[in-house]
Amino acid sequence: MIRHGHGITCDVHIYEKIKQMKLKKSLAISETGFVFDPSTGDSYTVNPIGLEIIQLLKVGKNLKSITKIMTQTYDVDHNTFERYYYDFLGMLKQMQLVTLDD
């Protein structure tokens, strides 16, 4: 187990997998937060902050860059944002919208 960012404890292997996750290239993402996965036919809606994170992931930003952008833009501290980020990535993984970067 490791402690990451002064408050997140997770298994080292899980943390490394999370760092390697990338959005599926086939996703269609609208400016209004509509996400469509053509490989499954499933569609989802994300809120404006979720959309911003997805857009940052889509252009290849990593956790450090995304955290810096979000903590400068919104009233959220580093540790709180990271916790929400990992929760959000977990949801994306559960919905099979991310893949491991091989």
C-alpha positions as CSV (number, residue, x, y, z in Angstrom):
1,M,0.0,0.0,0.0
2,I,1.2,3.5,-0.7
3,R,-0.1,6.9,0.5
4,H,-0.4,9.3,-2.4
5,G,-1.0,13.0,-2.1
6,H,-1.4,13.2,1.7
7,G,-4.5,11.3,2.0
8,I,-5.1,8.6,-0.7
9,T,-4.0,5.1,0.2
10,C,-4.1,2.5,-2.5
11,D,-2.3,-0.6,-3.6
12,V,0.8,0.2,-5.6
13,H,-0.4,-1.9,-8.6
14,I,-3.7,-0.2,-8.7
15,Y,-2.0,3.2,-8.6
16,E,0.3,2.3,-11.4
17,K,-2.7,1.1,-13.5
18,I,-4.6,4.3,-12.8
19,K,-1.6,6.3,-14.0
20,Q,-1.6,4.4,-17.3
21,M,-5.3,4.7,-18.1
22,K,-6.2,6.5,-21.3
23,L,-9.6,7.4,-22.7
24,K,-10.7,5.1,-25.5
25,K,-9.9,6.7,-28.8
26,S,-13.2,5.8,-30.3
27,L,-15.3,7.9,-27.8
28,A,-17.4,10.7,-29.2
29,I,-17.6,13.6,-26.8
30,S,-19.9,16.6,-27.4
31,E,-19.4,20.1,-26.0
32,T,-22.5,19.6,-23.8
33,G,-21.1,16.6,-22.0
34,F,-22.7,13.8,-24.0
35,V,-20.3,10.8,-24.3
36,F,-21.0,8.0,-26.8
37,D,-19.0,4.8,-27.0
38,P,-19.6,3.4,-30.5
39,S,-18.0,0.0,-29.6
40,T,-20.9,-0.7,-27.1
41,G,-23.6,1.7,-28.2
42,D,-23.7,3.1,-24.7
43,S,-24.1,6.8,-24.0
44,Y,-23.4,8.8,-20.9
45,T,-23.7,12.4,-19.7
46,V,-21.1,14.1,-17.6
47,N,-21.3,17.5,-15.8
48,P,-19.2,20.4,-16.9
49,I,-16.3,19.6,-14.6
50,G,-16.3,15.9,-15.7
51,L,-16.4,17.1,-19.3
52,E,-13.4,19.4,-18.6
53,I,-11.4,16.5,-17.1
54,I,-12.3,14.2,-20.0
55,Q,-11.2,16.9,-22.5
56,L,-7.9,17.2,-20.6
57,L,-7.4,13.4,-20.6
58,K,-8.3,13.3,-24.4
59,V,-5.4,15.7,-25.2
60,G,-3.0,13.6,-23.1
61,K,-2.7,15.6,-19.9
62,N,-1.5,13.6,-16.8
63,L,-2.7,13.7,-13.2
64,K,-0.2,16.4,-12.2
65,S,-1.2,18.7,-15.1
66,I,-4.9,18.2,-14.6
67,T,-4.6,18.8,-10.8
68,K,-2.7,22.0,-11.4
69,I,-5.3,23.3,-13.9
70,M,-8.3,22.3,-11.7
71,T,-6.9,23.7,-8.4
72,Q,-6.1,27.0,-10.1
73,T,-9.5,27.2,-11.8
74,Y,-11.7,26.0,-9.0
75,D,-11.9,26.4,-5.3
76,V,-10.6,22.9,-4.5
77,D,-7.4,21.9,-2.8
78,H,-4.9,19.4,-4.2
79,N,-5.8,16.4,-2.0
80,T,-9.5,16.8,-2.4
81,F,-9.3,17.1,-6.2
82,E,-7.0,14.0,-6.4
83,R,-9.6,12.0,-4.4
84,Y,-12.4,13.1,-6.7
85,Y,-10.2,12.4,-9.8
86,Y,-9.5,8.8,-8.7
87,D,-13.2,8.3,-8.0
88,F,-14.1,9.7,-11.5
89,L,-11.5,7.5,-13.2
90,G,-12.9,4.5,-11.3
91,M,-16.3,5.3,-12.7
92,L,-14.9,5.7,-16.2
93,K,-13.1,2.3,-15.8
94,Q,-16.3,0.7,-14.6
95,M,-18.1,2.0,-17.7
96,Q,-15.3,0.7,-19.8
97,L,-14.5,4.2,-21.2
98,V,-10.8,4.0,-20.4
99,T,-8.1,1.5,-21.4
100,L,-4.7,0.7,-20.1
101,D,-1.9,2.5,-22.1
102,D,0.2,-0.3,-23.3
